[in-house]
Amino acid sequence: MSRQAIFEASVRYFLDPIIPLLDDDSVTEIMVNGHADIYIERRGKLEKTPLQFATEDALLSAVHNIAQWVGREISEEHPVLDARLPNGSRVHAVIPPSARTGIYLTIRKFSREAMTLDQLIRLGTLSDQACEFLELAVLLKKNILVSGGTGTGKTVLLGALSRAIPAGERIVVIEDTSELRLMQKHTLYLEARHAGHGAKTGLNVRQLFVNSLRMRPDRIIVGEVRGGEALDLIQSMISGHAGSISTIHANSALDAMIRLETLSLMSDVELPVYVARAQVASAVDLVVQIDRFTEDGSRKITRITEGCGLDDKNQYVLRDLFRLQLRGKSRDGRLRGELAPTGLQPSFATEPFEQGMGDRVRLTGSLWRRGGEPHSESS
């Protein structure tokens, strides 16, 4: 019996009270707020379940079992655990005294099949036009930030966008806890390693990023930027590694740019604020904002915004290229809307024709132009 098989059997034994939820494909997240208080997310909405662990000790044993198998530590001195189950689902646990009312265990379930942009169109996350535009942006090696709050589907969208990367490119994926699975065969996956349980020193995302630059990547994908690695990411974007894609926690394109700027200042490099801002403005080509609507639990891209540098007051200049227009509800109570072009053309509007991709322009002709044609500034 392999170690992986033993891990799977062990996890199923200790997590037995919630196995029905783990096996239910309609459940996307499991939230254990103490042994007798368990919620799930299904189709974007939260539901309370009648399930529970026998005791708090039984739940703690399950958390310790996961920590043991992934070689990480969780204790009163280190009360937080980030891990991954054998099926790829992401686990986050917090134990007392940091968790005040019990043990908190959150499991973000791993989708067996990565979503495609076509599937996201059918779910109403984006429109056909927006899909074509984003595919062309990926092919043109634009640096893209996927921005949104917790549970909005940033990682799913990033994975779908990555499918537009040509199969002949060498891709390096960097994550704190490995979650992405790309369809391209020439993909290398790097995962941060935390200190403890046999690892005297850890290896964080920033260290992985620095090492990835020596691996001859055509593309670098960072699952989520949330620390000092932001500086390395933006510097690589503007110094020969275009086409990077990452996610960031933010509520708007402007917030995403400011957060990336702030994170870059968290590195150990002394950097003036105006320099950090100038680098972010130069590095990020597009911000794709995705939100979850509590009204029906749907996840939709609300804006696709181009970063256009800084103005004379050193403020970010942002232009919405696509904007969601909501149009009421369907008969089954789902929000209806269309992610439509605003009428503005991107600053790189001529590039599809200059790079021989004109045949890929089918639905988004108004967004592009051949060299010599006038630039559109309508809104």
Secondary structure, DSSP 8 states (H G I E B T S, - for coil): --HHHHHHHHHHHHTGGGHHHHT-TTEEEEEEESTT-EEEEETTEEEEES---S-HHHHHHHHHHHHHHHT---SSSS-EEEEE-TTS-EEEEE-TTTSTTS-EEEEE---SS---HHHHHHTTSS-HHHHHHHHHHHHTT--EEEEE-TTS-HHHHHHHHHTTS-TTS-EEEEESS-----S-SSEEEEE-B-SBTTBSS-B-HHHHHHHHGGG--SEEEES---STHHHHHHHHHTTT----EEEEE-SSHHHHHHHHHHHHTTSSS---HHHHHHHHHHH--EEEEEEE-TTT--EEEEEEEEEEEE-TTS-EEEEEEEEEEEEEE-TTS-EEEEEEE-S---TTTTHHHHTT-GGG-SS-GGG---TTS------
